[in-house]
Amino acid sequence: MRIKDPDALKAFRLEHLGELCEICDVRPGSQVHHKKLRSQGGDDSPENLMWLCLVCHGDEHGLHVIP
């Protein structure tokens, strides 16, 4: 079962807007990443979310994005 809370995701985005990526700390964050994926039972709580740039988010999912 996927636990999805659009309001929590929106609040997380607004709270982190303008902050740097939590992994590289170089590029601006722009995407929410779930530490434990929703497909694996993760939820949208702030403790399960990370603020990542496009490149680092792609790396987390095994996709290599060229900046």
C-alpha positions as CSV (number, residue, x, y, z in Angstrom):
1,M,0.0,0.0,0.0
2,R,1.4,3.4,-0.9
3,I,1.0,6.1,1.7
4,K,0.8,9.4,0.0
5,D,0.2,12.8,1.6
6,P,0.3,15.6,-1.1
7,D,0.0,18.3,1.6
8,A,3.1,16.9,3.4
9,L,5.1,16.9,0.2
10,K,4.0,20.4,-0.7
11,A,4.9,21.7,2.8
12,F,8.4,19.9,2.5
13,R,9.0,21.6,-0.8
14,L,8.1,25.0,0.4
15,E,10.2,24.6,3.6
16,H,13.3,23.6,1.6
17,L,12.9,25.9,-1.4
18,G,16.1,27.7,-2.1
19,E,18.2,25.3,0.0
20,L,21.2,23.3,-1.4
21,C,21.0,19.6,-2.2
22,E,21.4,17.5,0.9
23,I,23.9,15.2,-0.8
24,C,26.3,17.3,-2.8
25,D,25.7,20.6,-1.0
26,V,26.6,22.4,-4.2
27,R,23.6,22.6,-6.5
28,P,20.2,23.9,-5.5
29,G,17.8,21.3,-4.4
30,S,14.7,20.9,-6.6
31,Q,13.3,17.5,-6.0
32,V,11.9,15.4,-3.0
33,H,13.5,12.0,-2.6
34,H,12.0,9.3,-0.3
35,K,14.7,7.5,1.8
36,K,12.5,4.5,2.0
37,L,10.5,4.4,-1.3
38,R,6.7,4.5,-1.1
39,S,6.7,1.3,-3.1
40,Q,8.6,-0.3,-0.3
41,G,6.3,1.0,2.4
42,G,7.8,4.5,2.9
43,D,5.6,7.5,3.7
44,D,5.7,11.2,3.1
45,S,6.8,12.1,6.6
46,P,9.6,14.7,6.8
47,E,11.9,12.1,8.4
48,N,11.6,10.0,5.2
49,L,12.3,12.8,2.8
50,M,15.4,14.4,1.4
51,W,15.8,17.6,-0.7
52,L,18.0,16.8,-3.7
53,C,19.2,18.3,-6.9
54,L,18.3,16.7,-10.2
55,V,21.8,15.0,-10.6
56,C,21.9,13.5,-7.1
57,H,18.3,12.4,-7.3
58,G,19.0,10.6,-10.5
59,D,22.1,9.0,-8.9
60,E,19.9,7.7,-6.0
61,H,17.7,6.0,-8.6
62,G,20.6,4.7,-10.7
63,L,20.0,7.2,-13.5
64,H,23.0,9.3,-14.5
65,V,21.9,12.8,-15.3
66,I,24.3,15.2,-17.0
67,P,24.0,18.7,-15.3
